Amino acid sequence: MAAPTLGRLVLTHLLVALFGMGSWAAVNGIWVELPVVVKDLPEAAAFQGLLLLLPSLPSVTTGGAGPELQLGSPGAEEEEKEEEALPLQEPPSQAADTIPGPDPEAHQLFSAHGAFLLGLLAITSALTNGVLPAVQSFSCLPYGRLAYHLAVVLGNAANPLACFLAMGVLCRSLAGLVGLSLLGMLFGAYLMVLAILSPCPPLVGTTAGVVLVVLSWVLCLCVFSYVKVAASSLLHGGGRPALLAAGVAIQVGSLLGAGAMFPPTSIYHVFQSRKDCVDPCGP
C-alpha cells in the first residue's frame, strides 16, 4: 500500500474539519437561539429533546501515518498490512533490536497519576457539558439578550483558541492543572451565584455587569478547555486504552453533570428567568 501523499492528507484533514464544523454549527446555532425558540414555538421544552438526536462527533487523532478516525479497533487485515502502510517502519526483525522498552510514563497513566487525570477530565466535562450550560441563560439573560449572545458566541470561540494554545504551550504539571482547574471553578462559582440570584443579580442594568458576566463565561470555558486538552494529551502516552478511558471519563462526567442539574432546573425550579417588559428589580 502506497504512503498517503501530502495532497491526500490535506484533503482528508479538510473533510474532517468540515464535518466537525457542520455538526458544531448546528448545535451552537440552535443553542444561541434556544431562549427565543423555546419561548415562542409551540413545541417548547419538547424542542430541546430533539437536540438529543444530533449525532455526536467521533474523536479524531492524527498519527504519523496520517489522520485516523477512531471508530473501532483495527482489524486483522489492517494489522497485517501495517508494515506496508508505514514505509518508514523497520521490519519486525530489525525493529526488535532498535525499539526502546515500554515507556515508564505509559504505565503511570493507569496508576494514581492516570486516575487523577481521568478524574480531572470527568470533573471538567461535568462542569462544561452539564452544570454550567444548564444555568447559562439564567446567569446572562438578566443582563440582556446581547450579554447572552456574546457569552455563547465568544465562549464557543474560546474553546478552539484554548486548544490551539495547548498545542504550543502544554502544561505537564499536575499542580499547574489543579491551579487552572481551581481558577475555572472560581469563574464557574461566580456564574452559578449569578444564576441563583436571577432575575436580580449584582450590577444588573449596568455595563460593568455585562462585561463581567461575558468575561467570566469566556475565561471559564477557555480555562476548562485548556485543562481538558492538556489532560488528554498527557493520557495520550498510554496509547489506545488510555484514550478510550479518557473518552469514557468525558462522557460519564457529562452525563453526571447533566443529570445533577435536571432536578433543580426542570423539577424544583431553583433558578428563575427574567420576564420581558417587567422590572422585578425595581423599587
Buried (B, 14 or more C-beta within 10 A) or exposed (E): EEEBEEEEBEEBBEEBEEBEEEBBEEBBEBBBEBBEEBEEEEEEEEBBEEEEEEEEEEBBEEEEBBBEEEEEEEEEEEEEEEBEBBEEBEEEEEEEEEEEEEEEEBEBBBEEBBEBBBEBBBBBBBBBBBBBBBBBBBBBBBBBEEBBBBBBBBBBBBBEBBBEBBEEEEBEEBEEBEBBBEBBBBBBEBBBBBBBBBBBBBBBEEEEBBBBBBBBBBBBBBBBBBBBBBBBBBBBBBEEEBBBBBBEBBBBBBBBBBEBBEEBBEEEEBBBBBEEEEEEEEE
